[in-house]
Amino acid sequence: MKTIPRVLSNVPVLRVLRVLRNVPVLMVAMVMAGVVGWIPGTGFLGAALPAFAAAEITQQGLPDIPTDVTPEQIDAGKKMLETSAEARKMLEDRKKLADTAKELQKKGDKKEIETTKQEQMTKVEPRPAFPAYDWKTSTYVGNLFLKRLVGDEAGKIIHFGHEIFNPVPGVALILENMPVAPGYVVGPGDEIVIRMWGRVEGTQRAVVDRDGKIYLSKFGSLYVAGKTFDEMKSFLKSKISTIAEVSSDVTMGQMKGIRVSAVGEVRAPGWYNVSSLHTALQALSMAGGVKDIGTLRRIRINRGGNEIQEIDLYDYLLKGETRSDIRLIQGDAIFVPVVGRLVAISGEVRRPAIYELKDEKTLLDLIRVSGGFAPTAYKRRIQVERLEGHTAKIVLDADADELEKGKGPFELSDGDIVRVLPILGPERNAVTLEGNVLRPGKYELKPGMTVASLLPDIGSFQPETWFDYAQLTRLVPPEMRKETIPVNLREIVLEKKKEADVPLQAMDILTVFPRSAFRDSPKVTISGEVRKAGSFDLKKGARISDLVKLAGDLTRSASTGRSEILRIDGKRNFQTIYFDLAKAMSGDAANDLVLEDEDQVKIHSIWETRYKKSVSISGEVNSPGEYVLTEGMKISDLLFRAGGFKESAYGREAELIRREIAPGGELVKTETLVFSPERAMSGDKSFDIPLREYDLLAVRQIPDWAEKIQVTLAGEVRFPGAYAVRKGERLSSVIERAGGFTTDAYIKAAQFTRISTQKTQQ
């Protein structure tokens, strides 16, 4: 009895509960009778009932009964087994369930190992990282065509077909969630997922083993390998339908993995683990695609030593046909032979490129592969550059119109470069209108067409058109020399004079000019106290206030009083016109004058009319110059504004030169005051004298400051060498600058030599 709960503990609780749900009446009765008890981890399992089940089936009597089961519960269980066939059937199912649990426990480790092996088998190898294919860097294709292409031809053509294998960022080859085709053939390694509902509920997964079988409880081993997905689905559903009141659905889980090879002219040849859903081209893409010398027209699929399929990638690229791209099976080999004949076509075709020829042999075949002629193609002369017999380059011309009429094929050779030239020259039934018009361009030349019919009214022109002269350029046969014919649009369009009209001919070019082509645009200039001074186009009737607004309006320093206009009259003489700016801006017509071409408006500053008192400072200060005299300004204030003293300033004594000017501007007298600038800066009121207008403060230089003195230190100092010194500087200061004495210095005696006296002192 004690072994039954251990066995059933390996069975999922949900599965046991599903079995018990099939006999709800009996379950309720047994619970009410106290026969069914709760065993942790197993759900409602019978404490006494399993003992009865063992005795009933084995006929060996009852095993040991747990001590917590009462005799009354045992009697109730016996009665139920004797009187209820449904109870006996349930107990038989419970025993089968226990046996299944033991079997699952034994197979658990083995199934885990098989699952791991299956995951490794079905793991799809990632695509190797390759740069995008560029034929211009190819050893074979680049050498064959690149040096022979001219101009920008190389940049306009591709090696057709290879771009399909170029990596696309963010796009991965994911097949796991793709629906399974009805014709998919089931084989070893495929996982079958069976979902059931109704009287029996649950999902069961089974992997097809090496013998092609799957195991299902109640049905045993079933052979499914070799069946299509639809056949297998019908087969399993018919089996499950034999269980009463049970519905089912069958689908595929993990697909079997296969190992295939890609060899020949592929970028990464070798073996690849792929899904059984992969096709040949998908596996080839995983191998990096085809090399520059590999064919796109004769890709072979070998199976079991035999070629079973040949893929022409052009069928897919040009027609969208995928029938030849078959799904792979274990051991398949994708073989890419060497490329066949290559030709390049450039110019006026829809798809200029390098193409590989297979069944295509003629020039017209190549034109069809390249998408056909562009409308701009000149079909009467197609140029073919050919490598002749490995000895020379030759050029051949072909007439496509003649070839289309069946005048004989023009066969192509390996390495040919075909150039489809464009139609050249102007349109033979058109005239061209250009310049200062609303609708420039080419117009169909109609019978009797003239300038008046081309430009019927004033609405055909843009503003500022010059009507007095237009230019008609004509090509005169037979040498097609250019001839210029003057056209008076004023007479033709505005005045409607028929005798002035000019008949038009094919390829005529009529040019209409703006006024600025013959006359400078009227302009006015503004300067001074406006935010954006400069030149502006003069519009008819524009006034001074309009110009000020165009210039961004007045600045805060603008004087709103008297302003001026400098004007040039018809005789090129200058004259000055004064006006009141404030009145002009308020709209007074007498001051807000109408402007004329070349007028120069000057807006003055308020600082031009306001007198500023000033004082000056010179000498040994950092910023000598003239400064505005403000109220209460003193010597210390001026020294501060001048940036203070220089190192060479003589701070003990300076001069303040005071000048008095009479109202008429005459110099009355000059007075010199000597003071100490150092004491003035320290706040000594007796020296920090208040300044007057015209005062000049002169700060002197230290006497002999410009004289250069150099001392050379040698011997026991830390940094011997030459030092510049100031006059009067002591030797101890120089020794300190030299780092002081060394530890070995004898400081009681030293020797110095003075060059000026050539005298040695100790």
Secondary structure, 3 states (H helix, E strand, C coil): CCHHHHHHCCCCHHHHHHHHHCCHHHHHHHHHHCCEEEECCCEEEECCHHHHHHHHHHCCCCCCCCCCCCHHHHHHHHHHHHHCHHHHHHHHHHHHHHHHHHHHHHHHHHHHHHHHHHHHHHCCCCCCCCCCCCHHHCHHHHHHHHHHCCCCHHHHCEECCHHHHCCCCCCCCCCCCCCCCCCCECCCCCEEEEEEEECCCEEEEEECCCCCEEEECCCEEEECCCCEHHHHHHHHHHHHCCCCCEEEEEEECCCCEEEEEEEECECCCEEEEEECCCEHHHHHHHCCCECCCECCCCEEEEECCEEEEEECHHHHHHHCCCCCCCECCCCCEEEECECCEEEEEEECECCCEEEEECCCCEHHHHHHHCCCECCCEEEEEEEEEEEECCCEEEEEEECHHHHHCCCCCCECCCCCEEEEEECCCCCCCEEEEEECECCCEEEECCCCCEHHHHCCCHHHECCCEEEEEEEEEEEECCCCEEEEEEECHHHHHHCCCHHHCCECCCCCEEEEEEHHHCCCCCEEEEEECECCCEEEECCCCCEHHHHHHHCCCECCCECCCEEEEEEECCCCCEEEEEEEHHHHHCCCCCCCCECCCCCEEEECEHHHCCCCCEEEEEECECCCEEEECCCCCEHHHHHHHCCCECCCEEEEEEEEEEEEECCCCCEEEEEEEEECHHHHHCCCCCCCCECCCCCEEEEEECCCCCCCEEEEECCCECCCEEEEECCCCCHHHHHHHCCCECCCCCCCCCCEEECCCCEEEC
